[in-house]
Amino acid sequence: MQITINQSLLTLLEGDITEQDTDAIVNAANKSLLGGGGVDGAIHRAGGPAILEECRKLGGCETGDAKITGGGNMKAAHVIHTVGPVYGGGHHDEAMKLASCYRRSLEVASENGIRSIAFPSISTGAYRYPIDEAARMALAAVIEYLNSHTDITEVRFVLFGGNAFSAYCKALREMRE
């Protein structure tokens, strides 16, 4: 599914984020930035030890913030690491923190001249954020950013599995109605 927002292409696709040829991919990281499971583990495995070496120098990352490294052995030249919130029922500013992950990742991309970026669905795996709610939050944050910035020309949501892809497609359709 594709739409155009303020001259930027927004694409939803099912696939493997480590195989994307965008300028940057986003890592749903933990606070240490030293690797983990899910998307984080896949990115560290695909990118190789150079990413971990750079991450060690960054001193971790707070929830809702983002930091950048090289892309190691992947097609993407950069990885933007962001730490999503652990879902605790929605009463601990999780929505604000999740939106901040997407916004801060886009700000870091803009600051580094990145024109194309691929996102996973942040916090919806081990951090248990409900996928339908996360999809709406993610898309709203990205669309809001693209409406006021023209430097990023392409944003992809690369979703792992049919459930995530369906949730994002549904959320985007509802937002466009």
Buried (B, 14 or more C-beta within 10 A) or exposed (E): EEBEBEEBBBEBBBEEBBEBEBBBBBBBBBEBBBBBEBBBEBBBEBBEEEBBEBBEEBEBBEBBBBBBBBBBEBEBBBBBBBBBBBBEEEEEEBBEBBBBBBBBBBBBBBEEEBBBBBBBBBBBBBBBBBBBBBBBBBBBBBBBBBEEBEEBBBBBBBBBEEBBBBBBBBBBEEEEE
